[in-house]
Amino acid sequence: MHIAVLATNTDDSDFAARHPRDVEKFRTLLHGARPEWRVTAFDLPKGEFPATLQGFDGVLIGGSPSSVHDEDAWIERLMGLIRAGFSAGVPLVGACFGHQAIAKALGGVVGPNPGPFVLGTAETEVVSPAPWMEPVARFRLAAAHGEQVAALPEGAEVIGQTPGCTAAAYRIGDRVFATQYHPEMTPEFLAALVEEFAPKFPAEVGRAARGSLRLGSEGPRFAEWIARFFEQAQP
């Protein structure tokens, strides 16, 4: 299997420089589930783009502090890649920004959170599990978002929801699998992220974020679901 990771993180701060870039986080995540898979990463904000998504067995689009509404050229180019890849039947996975970008590219709507910025971990209640998932009632992943999917594109089905986020995870048939959250963030990285960014928000955001860390996150479980999703999509 050959998977393309489209990294979209624009954070070039000193904090980001002290930690692995997203391309490495996602490579580690996927290899934790399927060590033998080939992973080719593209750092989109730095101008690294695949000529086409066809030829890959699956594509994973990651998170970013950028908004899908920004007018940066790389975002517009990504939207075109998503539409072309979807039309060609390439399996797409989205996480956070990627979850939103796929929805917007295919006709959905992305808007601000109805409440405060979500930081820490978030528990998704499973309302309609996909066939490649275990039959679980809920799962918990790292969270860091101020926007979310407000309306899904045609043909999309909600998999899970969180308080204040009715489309926390969705699918489009067997070709799209997306979550508002971050399976690639390790507990150690997330704890550092919370300490770095909590002071930028109201005190209650930081308190909730630090409290949520004690509950842990399930990135490896979600990585297995991603792997199964890509496998079931093969002809």
Residue frames as a rotation matrix with the C-alpha (Angstrom) as fourth column:
MET 1
0.580 0.815 0.000 0.00
0.815 -0.580 0.000 0.00
0.000 0.000 -1.000 0.00
HIS 2
-0.627 -0.732 0.268 1.25
0.742 -0.665 -0.080 3.48
0.237 0.149 0.960 -0.88
ILE 3
0.440 0.797 -0.413 -0.29
0.893 -0.435 0.112 6.33
-0.090 -0.418 -0.904 1.12
ALA 4
-0.326 -0.455 0.828 0.11
0.483 -0.834 -0.267 10.07
0.812 0.313 0.492 0.47
VAL 5
0.099 0.290 -0.952 0.16
0.947 -0.321 0.000 12.32
-0.306 -0.902 -0.306 3.53
LEU 6
0.004 -0.014 1.000 -0.77
0.539 -0.842 -0.014 15.92
0.842 0.539 0.005 2.71
ALA 7
-0.227 -0.178 -0.958 0.54
0.954 -0.240 -0.181 18.02
-0.198 -0.954 0.224 5.61
THR 8
0.238 0.479 0.845 -1.10
0.647 -0.727 0.230 21.42
0.724 0.492 -0.483 5.94
ASN 9
0.598 -0.008 -0.802 0.40
0.759 -0.316 0.569 22.80
-0.258 -0.949 -0.183 9.16
THR 10
0.514 -0.351 0.783 1.66
0.365 -0.737 -0.569 26.39
0.777 0.578 -0.250 8.70
ASP 11
0.990 -0.121 0.074 3.12
-0.117 -0.403 0.908 26.74
-0.080 -0.907 -0.413 12.20
ASP 12
0.395 -0.919 0.005 6.81
0.446 0.187 -0.875 27.65
0.803 0.348 0.484 11.90
SER 13
0.746 -0.039 0.664 7.14
-0.513 -0.671 0.536 28.93
0.425 -0.741 -0.521 15.48
ASP 14
-0.377 -0.891 0.251 9.90
-0.828 0.203 -0.523 28.04
0.415 -0.405 -0.815 17.93
PHE 15
-0.024 0.464 0.885 7.41
-0.743 0.585 -0.327 25.67
-0.669 -0.665 0.331 19.57
ALA 16
0.902 0.409 -0.136 6.86
-0.380 0.606 -0.699 23.81
-0.203 0.682 0.702 16.30
ALA 17
0.354 -0.852 -0.386 10.62
-0.646 0.075 -0.760 23.61
0.676 0.518 -0.524 15.70
ARG 18
-0.431 -0.527 0.732 11.06
-0.901 0.288 -0.324 21.75
-0.040 -0.800 -0.599 18.99
HIS 19
0.001 0.552 0.834 8.71
-0.342 0.784 -0.518 18.94
-0.940 -0.285 0.190 17.91
PRO 20
-0.705 -0.214 0.677 8.38
0.469 0.576 0.670 16.58
-0.533 0.789 -0.306 14.93
ARG 21
-0.738 0.466 -0.489 6.58
-0.654 -0.672 0.347 18.10
-0.167 0.575 0.801 11.95
ASP 22
0.173 0.942 0.286 3.16
-0.759 0.313 -0.571 16.76
-0.627 -0.119 0.770 11.02
VAL 23
0.374 -0.066 -0.925 4.57
-0.784 0.510 -0.353 14.74
0.495 0.857 0.139 8.14
GLU 24
-0.665 -0.685 -0.298 6.52
-0.379 0.653 -0.655 12.72
0.643 -0.323 -0.694 10.69
LYS 25
-0.595 0.533 0.602 3.64
-0.648 0.126 -0.751 12.48
-0.476 -0.837 0.270 13.15
PHE 26
0.472 0.853 -0.221 1.39
-0.815 0.327 -0.479 10.96
-0.336 0.406 0.850 10.48
ARG 27
0.070 -0.534 -0.843 4.14
-0.653 0.614 -0.443 8.69
0.754 0.582 -0.305 9.15
THR 28
-0.881 -0.412 0.232 4.64
-0.421 0.462 -0.780 7.36
0.214 -0.785 -0.581 12.69
LEU 29
-0.219 0.898 0.382 0.88
-0.768 0.083 -0.636 6.98
-0.602 -0.433 0.671 13.18
LEU 30
0.594 0.487 -0.640 0.41
-0.798 0.453 -0.397 4.94
0.097 0.747 0.658 9.99
HIS 31
-0.153 -0.736 -0.660 3.51
-0.492 0.635 -0.595 2.82
0.857 0.234 -0.459 10.51
GLY 32
-0.705 -0.012 0.709 2.30
-0.689 0.250 -0.681 2.01
-0.169 -0.968 -0.184 14.01
ALA 33
0.286 0.896 0.338 -0.69
-0.630 0.442 -0.639 0.27
-0.722 -0.030 0.691 12.38
ARG 34
0.951 0.006 0.309 0.93
0.228 0.661 -0.715 -0.99
-0.209 0.750 0.627 9.16
PRO 35
0.344 -0.901 -0.265 4.75
-0.109 -0.319 0.942 -0.89
-0.932 -0.296 -0.208 9.38
GLU 36
-0.309 -0.520 0.796 5.19
0.642 0.504 0.578 -2.25
-0.702 0.690 0.177 5.86
TRP 37
0.670 0.651 0.357 3.23
0.698 -0.387 -0.602 0.49
-0.254 0.653 -0.714 4.09
ARG 38
-0.512 -0.755 0.409 4.99
0.848 -0.520 0.102 3.08
0.135 0.399 0.907 1.96
VAL 39
0.540 0.651 -0.534 4.20
0.725 -0.682 -0.098 6.63
-0.428 -0.334 -0.840 3.04
THR 40
-0.458 -0.613 0.644 5.06
0.826 -0.560 0.054 9.65
0.328 0.557 0.763 0.88
ALA 41
0.176 0.486 -0.856 4.58
0.813 -0.562 -0.152 13.01
-0.555 -0.669 -0.494 2.56
PHE 42
-0.229 -0.142 0.963 3.97
0.743 -0.664 0.079 16.42
0.629 0.734 0.257 0.98
ASP 43
-0.401 0.044 -0.915 4.25
0.723 -0.599 -0.345 19.69
-0.563 -0.800 0.208 2.92
LEU 44
0.217 0.614 0.759 1.63
0.971 -0.215 -0.104 21.72
0.099 0.759 -0.643 1.06
PRO 45
0.915 0.163 -0.369 2.27
0.232 -0.961 0.151 25.19
-0.330 -0.223 -0.917 2.54
LYS 46
0.060 -0.969 -0.238 5.91
-0.186 -0.245 0.951 24.80
-0.981 -0.013 -0.195 1.47
GLY 47
0.134 0.088 -0.987 4.82
-0.938 -0.311 -0.155 24.13
-0.321 0.946 0.041 -2.11
GLU 48
-0.895 -0.439 0.074 5.20
-0.404 0.870 0.283 20.34
-0.189 0.223 -0.956 -2.08
PHE 49
0.144 0.990 0.001 2.28
-0.795 0.116 -0.595 18.88
-0.589 0.085 0.804 -4.05
PRO 50
-0.420 -0.150 0.895 1.68
0.345 0.886 0.310 15.58
-0.839 0.439 -0.321 -5.82
ALA 51
-0.953 0.080 -0.293 0.91
-0.299 -0.428 0.853 16.06
-0.057 0.900 0.431 -9.49
THR 52
-0.061 0.952 -0.301 -2.17
-0.620 0.200 0.758 13.87
0.782 0.233 0.578 -8.96
LEU 53
-0.133 0.094 0.987 -3.67
-0.924 0.347 -0.158 11.72
-0.357 -0.933 0.040 -6.23
GLN 54
0.883 0.419 -0.209 -4.30
-0.469 0.796 -0.383 8.87
0.006 0.437 0.900 -8.64
GLY 55
0.212 -0.829 -0.518 -1.75
-0.190 0.485 -0.854 6.14
0.958 0.280 -0.055 -8.18
PHE 56
-0.758 -0.349 0.551 -1.91
-0.591 0.010 -0.807 6.33
0.276 -0.937 -0.214 -4.38
ASP 57
-0.576 0.542 -0.612 -3.86
0.467 0.833 0.297 3.69
0.671 -0.115 -0.733 -2.46
GLY 58
0.470 0.737 -0.486 -5.08
0.866 -0.278 0.417 6.36
0.172 -0.617 -0.768 -0.05
VAL 59
-0.324 -0.491 0.809 -4.60
0.293 -0.865 -0.407 9.99
0.899 0.105 0.424 0.94
LEU 60
0.230 0.317 -0.920 -4.51
0.973 -0.045 0.227 11.50
0.031 -0.947 -0.319 4.44
ILE 61
-0.037 -0.152 0.988 -4.94
0.286 -0.949 -0.135 15.26
0.957 0.278 0.079 4.91
GLY 62
-0.352 -0.269 -0.896 -3.82
0.896 0.181 -0.406 16.70
0.272 -0.946 0.177 8.24
GLY 63
0.572 0.638 -0.516 -4.49
0.805 -0.556 0.207 19.66
-0.155 -0.534 -0.831 10.49
SER 64
-0.414 -0.666 0.621 -3.47
0.734 -0.648 -0.205 23.31
0.539 0.371 0.756 10.36
PRO 65
-0.432 0.257 -0.864 -3.89
0.593 -0.641 -0.487 26.60
-0.679 -0.723 0.124 12.23
SER 66
-0.972 0.133 -0.195 -4.97
-0.235 -0.636 0.735 28.00
-0.026 0.760 0.650 8.85
SER 67
-0.140 0.981 0.133 -8.65
-0.303 0.086 -0.949 28.26
-0.943 -0.174 0.285 7.99
VAL 68
-0.367 0.095 0.925 -10.16
0.762 0.601 0.241 26.50
-0.533 0.793 -0.293 4.99
HIS 69
0.725 0.683 0.086 -11.59
0.632 -0.611 -0.477 29.95
-0.273 0.400 -0.875 4.16
ASP 70
0.127 -0.757 -0.640 -8.15
-0.048 -0.650 0.759 31.54
-0.991 -0.066 -0.119 3.79
GLU 71
0.920 0.292 -0.261 -7.31
-0.225 -0.152 -0.962 32.62
-0.320 0.944 -0.075 0.25
ASP 72
-0.044 -0.998 0.055 -3.80
-0.609 0.070 0.790 31.17
-0.792 0.001 -0.611 0.18
ALA 73
0.036 0.023 -0.999 -2.90
-0.983 0.180 -0.031 29.60
0.179 0.983 0.029 -3.15
TRP 74
-0.875 -0.431 -0.218 -2.00
-0.394 0.898 -0.195 26.25
0.280 -0.085 -0.956 -1.56
ILE 75
-0.589 0.737 0.330 -5.49
-0.127 0.319 -0.939 25.95
-0.798 -0.595 -0.094 -0.04
GLU 76
0.308 0.701 -0.644 -7.18
-0.789 -0.190 -0.584 26.57
-0.532 0.688 0.494 -3.38
ARG 77
-0.271 -0.490 -0.829 -4.88
-0.857 0.515 -0.024 24.01
0.439 0.703 -0.559 -4.97
LEU 78
-0.956 -0.048 0.288 -5.72
-0.214 0.786 -0.580 21.51
-0.199 -0.616 -0.762 -2.24
MET 79
-0.116 0.991 0.058 -9.45
-0.445 0.000 -0.895 21.98
-0.888 -0.130 0.442 -2.85
GLY 80
0.311 0.185 -0.932 -8.94
-0.950 0.075 -0.302 21.11
0.015 0.980 0.199 -6.50
LEU 81
-0.685 -0.626 -0.374 -6.89
-0.591 0.777 -0.217 18.03
0.426 0.072 -0.902 -5.59
ILE 82
-0.735 0.474 0.485 -9.62
-0.240 0.488 -0.839 16.84
-0.635 -0.733 -0.245 -3.22
ARG 83
0.271 0.913 -0.304 -12.34
-0.653 -0.058 -0.755 17.19
-0.707 0.404 0.580 -5.85
ALA 84
0.136 -0.289 -0.948 -10.24
-0.918 0.322 -0.230 15.45
0.371 0.902 -0.221 -8.50
GLY 85
-0.854 -0.520 0.013 -9.22
-0.476 0.771 -0.424 12.66
0.210 -0.368 -0.906 -6.13
PHE 86
-0.450 0.777 0.440 -12.77
-0.328 0.315 -0.891 12.07
-0.831 -0.545 0.113 -4.96
SER 87
0.428 0.631 -0.647 -14.06
-0.819 -0.032 -0.573 11.98
-0.382 0.775 0.503 -8.53
ALA 88
-0.084 -0.574 -0.815 -11.36
-0.798 0.528 -0.290 9.41
0.596 0.626 -0.503 -9.37
GLY 89
0.768 0.498 -0.404 -12.35
-0.177 0.770 0.613 7.22
0.616 -0.399 0.679 -6.41
VAL 90
-0.333 -0.927 -0.172 -9.17
0.076 0.155 -0.985 7.76
0.940 -0.341 0.019 -4.38
PRO 91
0.427 0.511 -0.746 -9.87
0.762 0.240 0.601 6.99
0.486 -0.825 -0.287 -0.68
LEU 92
-0.191 -0.425 0.885 -9.53
-0.050 -0.896 -0.441 10.17
0.980 -0.128 0.149 1.43
VAL 93
0.217 0.187 -0.958 -8.97
0.946 0.200 0.254 10.55
0.239 -0.962 -0.134 5.18
GLY 94
0.025 -0.180 0.983 -9.20
0.057 -0.982 -0.181 13.95
0.998 0.061 -0.015 6.85
ALA 95
0.026 -0.067 -0.997 -8.13
0.987 0.159 0.015 15.07
0.157 -0.985 0.070 10.33
CYS 96
-0.082 0.059 -0.995 -9.16
0.567 -0.818 -0.095 18.50
-0.819 -0.572 0.034 11.70
PHE 97
-0.225 -0.039 -0.974 -8.32
-0.574 -0.802 0.165 20.95
-0.787 0.596 0.158 8.86
GLY 98
-0.959 -0.184 -0.216 -8.36
-0.283 0.548 0.787 17.98
-0.026 0.816 -0.578 6.47
HIS 99
-0.566 0.825 0.004 -11.82
0.743 0.512 -0.432 16.95
-0.359 -0.241 -0.902 7.75
GLN 100
0.141 0.607 -0.782 -13.05
0.166 -0.793 -0.586 20.47
-0.976 -0.048 -0.213 7.09
ALA 101
-0.486 -0.424 -0.764 -11.27
-0.621 -0.448 0.643 20.83
-0.615 0.787 -0.046 3.73
ILE 102
-0.966 0.182 0.186 -12.81
0.257 0.783 0.566 17.66
-0.042 0.594 -0.803 2.32
ALA 103
-0.165 0.970 -0.178 -16.27
0.805 0.028 -0.593 18.76
-0.570 -0.241 -0.785 3.45
LYS 104
0.142 0.198 -0.970 -15.89
-0.150 -0.964 -0.219 22.25
-0.978 0.176 -0.107 1.96
ALA 105
-0.752 -0.518 -0.409 -14.34
-0.470 -0.014 0.883 21.04
-0.462 0.855 -0.233 -1.30
LEU 106
-0.911 0.401 0.096 -17.27
0.391 0.767 0.509 18.67
0.131 0.501 -0.855 -1.85
GLY 107
-0.367 0.800 0.475 -20.01
0.144 -0.456 0.878 21.22
0.919 0.391 0.052 -1.12
GLY 108
0.200 0.410 -0.890 -20.29
0.932 0.201 0.302 21.29
0.302 -0.890 -0.342 2.67
VAL 109
0.551 0.058 0.833 -20.11
-0.080 -0.989 0.122 24.32
0.831 -0.134 -0.540 4.97
VAL 110
-0.123 -0.651 -0.749 -17.45
0.894 0.254 -0.368 25.14
0.430 -0.715 0.551 7.57
GLY 111
0.437 0.321 0.840 -18.02
-0.027 -0.929 0.369 27.75
0.899 -0.184 -0.397 10.28
PRO 112
-0.455 -0.642 0.617 -16.85
-0.612 -0.279 -0.740 28.84
0.647 -0.714 -0.266 13.72
ASN 113
-0.751 0.177 -0.636 -17.40
0.528 0.740 -0.417 26.71
0.397 -0.649 -0.649 16.80
PRO 114
0.281 0.896 0.344 -20.68
0.284 -0.420 0.862 27.58
0.917 -0.145 -0.373 18.53
GLY 115
0.961 -0.028 -0.275 -18.71
0.268 -0.146 0.952 27.71
-0.067 -0.989 -0.133 21.79
PRO 116
0.590 -0.791 -0.164 -15.09
-0.621 -0.575 0.533 28.44
-0.516 -0.212 -0.830 22.77
PHE 117
0.060 -0.708 -0.704 -11.95
-0.862 0.319 -0.395 27.06
0.504 0.630 -0.591 21.18
VAL 118
0.959 0.263 0.105 -11.70
-0.282 0.857 0.431 23.32
0.023 -0.443 0.896 21.83
LEU 119
0.073 -0.995 -0.071 -8.32
-0.729 -0.004 -0.684 22.26
0.681 0.102 -0.726 23.24
GLY 120
-0.245 -0.229 0.942 -7.10
-0.870 0.482 -0.109 19.12
-0.429 -0.846 -0.317 25.00
THR 121
-0.995 0.059 0.076 -8.95
0.087 0.892 0.445 15.88
-0.041 0.449 -0.893 24.30
ALA 122
-0.330 0.936 -0.123 -12.52
-0.932 -0.343 -0.114 15.34
-0.149 0.077 0.986 23.12
GLU 123
-0.729 0.170 0.663 -14.74
0.023 0.974 -0.224 12.28
-0.684 -0.148 -0.714 23.36
THR 124
-0.629 0.505 -0.591 -16.70
-0.749 -0.190 0.635 11.41
0.208 0.842 0.498 20.23
GLU 125
-0.205 0.668 0.715 -19.96
-0.380 0.619 -0.687 9.54
-0.902 -0.413 0.127 20.74
VAL 126
-0.985 -0.157 -0.071 -20.40
-0.132 0.426 0.895 7.01
-0.111 0.891 -0.440 17.93
VAL 127
-0.202 0.979 -0.043 -23.89
-0.608 -0.159 -0.778 7.28
-0.768 -0.131 0.627 16.46
SER 128
0.894 0.441 -0.080 -23.42
-0.333 0.536 -0.776 5.25
-0.299 0.720 0.626 13.25
PRO 129
0.120 -0.963 0.243 -20.18
-0.304 0.197 0.932 3.25
-0.945 -0.185 -0.269 13.15
ALA 130
0.273 -0.158 -0.949 -18.48
-0.961 0.006 -0.278 2.62
0.050 0.987 -0.150 9.84
PRO 131
0.947 0.178 -0.266 -17.84
-0.196 0.980 -0.044 -1.01
0.253 0.094 0.963 8.84
TRP 132
0.224 -0.951 -0.213 -14.08
0.216 0.262 -0.941 -0.61
0.950 0.164 0.264 9.29
MET 133
-0.263 -0.267 0.927 -14.46
-0.766 -0.526 -0.369 0.48
0.586 -0.808 -0.067 12.94
GLU 134
-0.890 0.056 -0.452 -14.78
0.326 0.771 -0.547 -1.64
0.318 -0.634 -0.705 16.03
PRO 135
0.090 0.988 0.128 -18.30
0.426 -0.155 0.891 -1.59
0.900 -0.025 -0.435 17.57
VAL 136
-0.696 -0.392 -0.601 -17.44
0.712 -0.267 -0.649 1.01
0.094 -0.880 0.465 20.22
ALA 137
0.400 0.888 -0.228 -19.77
0.914 -0.404 0.029 3.53
-0.066 -0.221 -0.973 21.86
ARG 138
0.987 -0.134 -0.083 -17.19
-0.132 -0.991 0.032 6.33
-0.087 -0.020 -0.996 21.98
PHE 139
0.323 -0.946 0.029 -13.55
0.930 0.312 -0.195 7.19
0.176 0.091 0.980 21.40
ARG 140
0.844 -0.091 -0.529 -11.27
0.190 -0.871 0.452 10.02
-0.502 -0.482 -0.718 22.53
LEU 141
0.272 -0.760 0.591 -8.72
0.917 0.019 -0.398 11.98
0.291 0.650 0.702 20.48
ALA 142
-0.554 -0.551 -0.624 -6.61
0.655 -0.751 0.081 15.11
-0.514 -0.364 0.777 20.82
ALA 143
0.446 0.796 0.410 -8.46
0.895 -0.406 -0.186 18.34
0.019 0.450 -0.893 19.99
ALA 144
-0.447 -0.478 -0.757 -7.47
0.427 -0.857 0.289 21.83
-0.786 -0.194 0.587 18.86
HIS 145
-0.604 0.268 0.751 -10.02
0.747 -0.139 0.650 23.69
0.279 0.953 -0.116 16.75
GLY 146
-0.713 0.382 -0.588 -11.91
0.029 -0.822 -0.569 26.96
-0.701 -0.423 0.575 16.49
GLU 147
-0.257 0.645 -0.720 -13.88
-0.963 -0.228 0.140 25.99
-0.074 0.729 0.680 13.36
GLN 148
-0.629 0.122 0.768 -15.87
-0.053 0.978 -0.199 22.91
-0.775 -0.166 -0.609 12.44
VAL 149
-0.920 0.375 0.115 -18.11
0.208 0.218 0.954 21.41
0.332 0.901 -0.278 9.77
ALA 150
-0.699 0.715 -0.029 -21.51
-0.462 -0.482 -0.745 23.08
-0.546 -0.507 0.667 10.01
ALA 151
0.542 0.838 -0.071 -23.17
-0.614 0.336 -0.714 21.25
-0.574 0.430 0.697 7.10
LEU 152
-0.214 -0.632 0.745 -22.01
0.039 0.756 0.653 18.06
-0.976 0.169 -0.138 5.42
PRO 153
-0.661 -0.034 -0.750 -21.71
-0.726 -0.225 0.650 17.60
-0.191 0.974 0.124 1.65
GLU 154
0.391 0.864 -0.317 -24.26
-0.919 0.388 -0.077 15.54
0.057 0.321 0.945 -0.24
GLY 155
0.524 -0.085 -0.848 -24.00
-0.229 0.945 -0.235 11.84
0.821 0.317 0.476 0.49
ALA 156
-0.595 -0.793 0.135 -22.10
-0.309 0.070 -0.948 12.24
0.742 -0.606 -0.287 3.77
GLU 157
0.533 0.713 -0.456 -23.19
0.155 0.448 0.881 10.39
0.832 -0.540 0.128 6.92
VAL 158
0.216 -0.417 0.883 -22.35
-0.878 -0.479 -0.012 11.36
0.428 -0.772 -0.469 10.49
ILE 159
-0.059 -0.340 -0.938 -20.33
0.183 0.921 -0.345 8.69
0.981 -0.192 0.008 12.31
GLY 160
-0.103 -0.065 -0.993 -19.91
0.981 0.157 -0.113 10.49
0.163 -0.985 0.048 15.62
GLN 161
0.362 0.282 0.889 -20.65
0.162 -0.958 0.238 13.70
0.918 0.058 -0.392 17.47
THR 162
-0.589 -0.488 -0.644 -19.36
0.761 -0.070 -0.644 15.64
0.270 -0.870 0.413 20.45
PRO 163
0.283 0.690 -0.666 -21.09
0.816 -0.539 -0.211 18.30
-0.505 -0.483 -0.715 22.54
GLY 164
0.354 -0.069 -0.933 -21.28
-0.177 -0.984 0.006 21.34
-0.918 0.163 -0.361 20.27
CYS 165
-0.499 -0.538 -0.679 -20.02
-0.796 -0.025 0.604 19.47
-0.342 0.842 -0.416 17.18
THR 166
0.397 0.831 0.390 -22.69
-0.565 0.556 -0.609 17.43
-0.723 0.022 0.691 15.42
ALA 167
0.957 -0.162 -0.242 -20.33
-0.124 0.526 -0.841 16.25
0.264 0.835 0.484 12.64
ALA 168
0.498 -0.799 0.336 -17.31
-0.680 -0.120 0.723 15.27
-0.537 -0.589 -0.604 14.73
ALA 169
-0.692 -0.642 0.330 -16.68
-0.229 0.628 0.744 12.34
-0.685 0.439 -0.582 12.39
TYR 170
0.442 0.851 -0.284 -18.26
-0.586 0.034 -0.810 11.48
-0.679 0.524 0.514 9.04
ARG 171
-0.538 -0.521 0.663 -17.95
0.238 0.660 0.712 9.21
-0.809 0.541 -0.231 6.03
ILE 172
0.134 0.579 -0.804 -18.97
-0.895 -0.278 -0.349 9.37
-0.426 0.766 0.481 2.40
GLY 173
0.822 0.237 -0.518 -19.64
-0.446 0.834 -0.326 5.78
0.354 0.499 0.791 1.43
ASP 174
0.782 -0.623 0.028 -16.39
0.499 0.653 0.570 3.83
-0.373 -0.431 0.821 1.46
ARG 175
0.330 -0.641 0.693 -14.36
0.766 -0.247 -0.593 6.70
0.551 0.727 0.410 -0.05
VAL 176
-0.151 -0.378 0.913 -14.11
-0.272 -0.873 -0.406 9.34
0.951 -0.309 0.029 2.71
PHE 177
0.452 0.175 -0.875 -13.40
0.774 0.410 0.482 8.91
0.443 -0.895 0.050 6.43
ALA 178
-0.261 -0.522 0.812 -12.86
0.153 -0.853 -0.499 12.07
0.953 -0.006 0.303 8.49
THR 179
0.289 0.282 -0.915 -12.59
0.945 0.069 0.320 13.31
0.153 -0.957 -0.246 12.06
GLN 180
0.823 0.040 0.567 -12.50
0.005 -0.998 0.063 16.81
0.568 -0.049 -0.821 13.50
TYR 181
0.876 -0.397 0.275 -9.78
-0.339 -0.099 0.936 15.61
-0.344 -0.913 -0.221 15.87
HIS 182
0.345 -0.893 -0.289 -6.09
-0.885 -0.207 -0.417 14.62
0.312 0.400 -0.862 15.86
PRO 183
1.000 0.008 -0.021 -5.13
-0.001 0.954 0.300 10.93
0.023 -0.300 0.954 15.97
GLU 184
0.465 -0.885 0.033 -1.51
0.390 0.172 -0.904 11.85
0.794 0.434 0.425 15.16
MET 185
0.122 -0.417 0.901 -0.88
-0.646 -0.722 -0.246 13.84
0.753 -0.552 -0.358 18.36
THR 186
-0.267 -0.294 -0.918 0.82
0.478 0.787 -0.391 11.82
0.837 -0.543 -0.070 21.09
PRO 187
0.699 0.524 -0.486 -0.12
0.661 -0.216 0.718 12.49
0.271 -0.824 -0.498 24.75
GLU 188
-0.030 -0.809 -0.587 3.31
0.848 -0.331 0.413 14.08
-0.529 -0.485 0.696 25.28
PHE 189
-0.801 -0.242 0.548 2.96
0.546 -0.670 0.502 16.44
0.246 0.701 0.669 22.34
LEU 190
0.103 0.938 0.332 -0.61
0.508 -0.336 0.793 17.33
0.855 0.087 -0.511 23.27
ALA 191
0.552 0.046 -0.832 0.40
0.821 -0.205 0.533 18.21
-0.146 -0.978 -0.151 26.84
ALA 192
-0.521 -0.809 -0.272 3.10
0.690 -0.587 0.423 20.51
-0.502 0.032 0.864 25.47
LEU 193
-0.622 0.370 0.690 0.63
0.509 -0.480 0.715 22.05
0.596 0.796 0.110 23.00
VAL 194
0.477 0.847 -0.233 -1.85
0.710 -0.215 0.671 22.79
0.518 -0.486 -0.704 25.79
GLU 195
0.279 -0.436 -0.855 0.80
0.777 -0.421 0.468 24.55
-0.565 -0.795 0.221 27.88
GLU 196
-0.763 -0.613 0.206 1.92
0.600 -0.551 0.580 26.55
-0.242 0.566 0.788 24.84
PHE 197
-0.715 0.493 0.495 -1.51
0.261 -0.469 0.844 27.67
0.648 0.733 0.207 23.66
ALA 198
0.033 0.785 -0.618 -3.74
0.963 0.141 0.231 27.74
0.268 -0.603 -0.751 26.76
PRO 199
-0.379 -0.190 -0.906 -2.48
0.627 -0.772 -0.101 31.24
-0.680 -0.606 0.412 27.77
LYS 200
-0.998 -0.005 0.066 -3.79
0.055 -0.609 0.791 32.60
0.036 0.793 0.608 24.46
PHE 201
-0.332 0.941 -0.071 -7.40
0.219 0.150 0.964 31.75
0.918 0.305 -0.255 25.41
PRO 202
0.262 0.503 0.823 -9.77
-0.734 -0.450 0.509 32.49
0.627 -0.738 0.251 28.31
ALA 203
-0.504 -0.583 0.637 -8.77
-0.863 0.336 -0.377 30.76
0.006 -0.740 -0.673 31.55
GLU 204
0.255 0.684 0.684 -11.65
-0.646 0.647 -0.406 28.27
-0.719 -0.338 0.607 31.37
VAL 205
0.798 -0.046 -0.600 -10.31
-0.516 0.461 -0.722 26.90
0.310 0.886 0.345 28.06
GLY 206
-0.215 -0.971 -0.107 -6.98
-0.662 0.226 -0.715 26.11
0.718 -0.083 -0.691 29.69
ARG 207
-0.413 0.117 0.903 -8.58
-0.831 0.358 -0.426 24.55
-0.373 -0.926 -0.051 32.76
ALA 208
0.659 0.732 0.174 -10.79
-0.562 0.633 -0.532 22.30
-0.500 0.253 0.828 30.64
ALA 209
0.585 -0.503 -0.637 -7.86
-0.548 0.333 -0.767 21.35
0.598 0.798 -0.081 28.39
ARG 210
-0.490 -0.833 0.256 -5.58
-0.750 0.254 -0.611 20.38
0.445 -0.491 -0.749 31.27
GLY 211
-0.169 0.515 0.840 -8.36
-0.764 0.470 -0.442 18.41
-0.622 -0.717 0.315 32.95
SER 212
0.786 0.551 -0.281 -9.12
-0.592 0.536 -0.602 16.50
-0.181 0.640 0.747 29.76
LEU 213
0.032 -0.866 -0.499 -5.52
-0.831 0.255 -0.495 15.30
0.556 0.430 -0.712 29.43
ARG 214
-0.521 -0.220 0.825 -6.03
-0.765 0.550 -0.337 12.93
-0.379 -0.806 -0.455 32.36
LEU 215
0.431 0.819 0.379 -8.58
-0.488 0.565 -0.665 11.00
-0.759 0.102 0.643 30.28
GLY 216
-0.405 -0.731 0.549 -6.05
0.111 0.557 0.823 10.09
-0.907 0.394 -0.145 27.59
SER 217
0.214 0.432 -0.876 -6.49
-0.873 -0.317 -0.369 9.74
-0.438 0.844 0.310 23.82
GLU 218
0.308 0.086 0.947 -6.77
0.048 0.993 -0.106 6.81
-0.950 0.079 0.302 21.40
GLY 219
0.192 -0.315 -0.929 -4.66
-0.884 -0.468 -0.024 7.69
-0.427 0.826 -0.368 18.39
PRO 220
-0.822 -0.569 0.035 -3.43
-0.498 0.746 0.441 4.10
-0.277 0.345 -0.897 17.82
ARG 221
-0.343 0.784 0.517 -7.01
0.411 0.621 -0.668 2.76
-0.844 -0.017 -0.535 17.79
PHE 222
0.585 0.590 -0.557 -8.01
-0.200 -0.561 -0.803 5.38
-0.786 0.581 -0.210 15.22
ALA 223
-0.241 -0.762 -0.602 -4.90
-0.885 -0.082 0.458 4.57
-0.398 0.643 -0.655 13.17
GLU 224
-0.816 0.020 0.577 -6.10
0.105 0.988 0.115 0.98
-0.568 0.154 -0.809 12.90
TRP 225
0.241 0.967 0.088 -9.46
0.411 -0.019 -0.911 2.24
-0.879 0.256 -0.402 11.63
ILE 226
0.367 -0.203 -0.908 -7.68
-0.714 -0.686 -0.135 4.40
-0.596 0.698 -0.397 9.04
ALA 227
-0.704 -0.710 -0.036 -5.70
-0.594 0.559 0.579 1.36
-0.391 0.429 -0.814 7.90
ARG 228
-0.531 0.590 0.609 -8.84
0.475 0.802 -0.363 -0.77
-0.702 0.097 -0.705 7.61
PHE 229
0.471 0.710 -0.523 -10.58
-0.028 -0.581 -0.814 2.02
-0.881 0.398 -0.254 5.72
PHE 230
-0.024 -0.557 -0.830 -7.80
-0.919 -0.314 0.238 2.18
-0.393 0.769 -0.505 3.14
GLU 231
-0.872 -0.357 0.333 -7.73
-0.248 0.912 0.328 -1.62
-0.421 0.203 -0.884 2.86
GLN 232
-0.217 0.866 0.450 -11.47
0.486 0.496 -0.720 -2.00
-0.846 0.062 -0.529 2.31
ALA 233
0.478 0.410 -0.777 -11.41
-0.343 -0.728 -0.594 0.66
-0.809 0.550 -0.207 -0.41
GLN 234
-0.577 -0.772 -0.266 -9.05
-0.567 0.144 0.811 -1.34
-0.588 0.619 -0.521 -2.62
PRO 235
0.200 0.673 -0.712 -10.55
-0.977 0.189 -0.096 -2.90
0.070 0.715 0.696 -5.77
